[in-house]
């Protein structure tokens, strides 16, 4: 073999994990973690970016004045500002999605030597599946179980 041929290192198999609210994605993600499989949690990334001292607070406050404070994003206020307003929602997504994608890329780079990683992304299909996902697990539960789980949340 020629010396100019570069050796390509193996990439991890990326498993997408998705499902609607209250279906059990968190429980399944925890099962993977218990097996030693790293999991990128998109919801946790958003909470970090929008929480106290979150990197996105200045941009969100600039776009939606009065929706942030010392505790981070005031979710009811931000929700009132964007839901039902497609242009505002697109503006918020333009702030949040690139930052989450950058965190996912950092996770991927940090996990490059592993055989398997999981991307826990609730809106995997709704927002366009990230490139490179080898397979997708859709977590589902009966409607009555989902309802009970969602209603038990704060």
C-alpha positions as CSV (number, residue, x, y, z in Angstrom):
1,X,0.0,0.0,0.0
2,X,1.2,3.5,-0.8
3,X,2.5,5.8,1.9
4,X,0.2,8.5,0.6
5,X,-2.9,6.5,1.6
6,X,-4.1,7.8,4.9
7,X,-5.4,5.4,7.5
8,X,-9.0,6.2,8.3
9,X,-9.9,5.8,11.9
10,X,-13.2,4.2,12.7
11,X,-16.1,6.4,13.6
12,X,-18.6,5.6,16.3
13,X,-22.0,4.2,15.3
14,X,-24.5,7.0,16.1
15,X,-27.9,5.9,17.4
16,X,-30.6,8.5,17.4
17,X,-33.1,8.3,20.3
18,X,-36.4,10.0,19.9
19,X,-40.1,10.0,21.0
20,X,-42.8,12.3,22.2
21,X,-43.1,13.7,25.6
22,X,-43.8,11.2,28.4
23,X,-42.8,8.2,26.3
24,X,-39.8,7.1,28.4
25,X,-36.8,8.6,26.4
26,X,-35.0,9.6,29.6
27,X,-35.3,6.0,31.0
28,X,-34.0,4.5,27.8
29,X,-31.1,7.1,27.7
30,X,-30.3,6.2,31.3
31,X,-30.2,2.5,30.3
32,X,-27.6,3.3,27.6
33,X,-25.6,5.4,30.1
34,X,-25.7,2.4,32.6
35,X,-24.1,0.3,29.9
36,X,-21.3,2.9,29.5
37,X,-22.6,4.4,26.2
38,X,-22.3,8.2,26.1
39,X,-25.5,10.0,25.5
40,X,-25.9,13.6,24.1
41,X,-29.1,15.0,25.6
42,X,-30.4,17.8,23.4
43,X,-32.9,19.0,26.0
44,X,-30.2,19.2,28.7
45,X,-28.0,21.2,26.2
46,X,-30.9,23.7,25.7
47,X,-31.4,24.0,29.5
48,X,-27.6,24.6,30.0
49,X,-27.6,27.2,27.2
50,X,-30.7,29.0,28.6
51,X,-30.1,28.5,32.3
52,X,-28.3,30.8,34.8
53,X,-25.3,32.3,33.1
54,X,-26.3,30.4,29.9
55,X,-24.4,31.3,26.7
56,X,-27.6,32.2,24.9
57,X,-29.1,34.6,27.4
58,X,-27.8,37.8,25.8
59,X,-29.0,36.9,22.4
60,X,-32.4,35.7,23.7
61,X,-32.8,38.9,25.8
62,X,-31.9,41.1,22.8
63,X,-34.4,39.3,20.5
64,X,-37.1,38.9,23.2
65,X,-36.7,41.7,25.8
66,X,-37.9,40.8,29.3
67,X,-37.7,37.0,28.9
68,X,-34.5,36.4,30.8
69,X,-33.3,37.0,34.3
70,X,-30.8,35.8,37.0
71,X,-32.3,32.3,36.7
72,X,-32.0,32.2,33.0
73,X,-34.8,32.1,30.5
74,X,-38.2,32.7,32.0
75,X,-39.9,29.9,30.0
76,X,-43.5,31.2,30.4
77,X,-42.6,34.6,29.2
78,X,-40.5,33.3,26.3
79,X,-43.3,30.9,25.4
80,X,-45.8,33.7,25.4
81,X,-43.5,35.7,23.1
82,X,-42.9,32.9,20.5
83,X,-45.7,30.3,20.4
84,X,-48.3,31.1,17.9
85,X,-45.9,33.5,16.2
86,X,-44.1,31.6,13.5
87,X,-41.6,34.4,12.8
88,X,-40.7,34.8,16.4
89,X,-40.3,31.0,16.8
90,X,-38.0,30.9,13.8
91,X,-36.0,33.7,15.3
92,X,-35.6,31.7,18.6
93,X,-34.7,28.5,16.7
94,X,-32.1,30.5,14.8
95,X,-30.5,31.3,18.1
96,X,-30.8,28.0,19.8
97,X,-30.4,25.3,17.1
98,X,-26.9,26.3,16.0
99,X,-25.6,26.4,19.6
100,X,-27.1,22.9,20.3
101,X,-25.6,21.6,17.0
102,X,-22.2,23.0,18.1
103,X,-22.5,21.2,21.5
104,X,-23.5,18.0,19.7
105,X,-20.4,18.3,17.4
106,X,-18.1,18.8,20.5
107,X,-19.7,15.7,22.0
108,X,-19.1,13.7,18.8
109,X,-15.5,14.8,18.6
110,X,-14.9,13.9,22.3
111,X,-16.4,10.5,21.6
112,X,-14.7,9.8,18.3
113,X,-12.8,6.7,19.5
114,X,-15.9,5.0,20.9
115,X,-17.8,2.2,19.1
116,X,-21.3,3.6,20.0
117,X,-22.9,6.9,21.0
118,X,-26.5,8.1,21.4
119,X,-28.0,11.3,20.3
120,X,-31.2,11.9,22.5
121,X,-33.1,14.4,20.4
122,X,-36.8,14.7,21.0
123,X,-37.5,16.5,17.7
124,X,-35.1,14.4,15.6
125,X,-37.4,14.2,12.6
126,X,-39.4,17.4,13.1
127,X,-36.2,19.5,12.8
128,X,-34.3,17.3,10.4
129,X,-32.2,14.3,11.5
130,X,-28.6,15.2,12.0
131,X,-26.3,13.8,9.4
132,X,-24.5,10.6,10.2
133,X,-27.2,8.9,12.4
134,X,-26.9,5.2,11.6
135,X,-30.2,4.1,13.1
136,X,-33.0,5.5,15.2
137,X,-34.8,4.2,18.2
138,X,-38.3,5.6,18.7
139,X,-39.5,5.2,22.3
140,X,-43.2,4.8,22.6
141,X,-45.7,4.1,25.4
142,X,-49.5,3.6,25.5
143,X,-51.5,6.8,25.5
144,X,-52.7,6.3,29.1
145,X,-49.2,5.9,30.4
146,X,-48.0,8.9,28.4
147,X,-50.8,11.0,29.8
148,X,-50.1,9.9,33.4
149,X,-46.4,10.7,33.1
150,X,-47.0,14.1,31.6
151,X,-49.6,15.1,34.1
152,X,-47.3,14.0,37.0
153,X,-44.7,16.5,35.9
154,X,-44.5,19.9,37.6
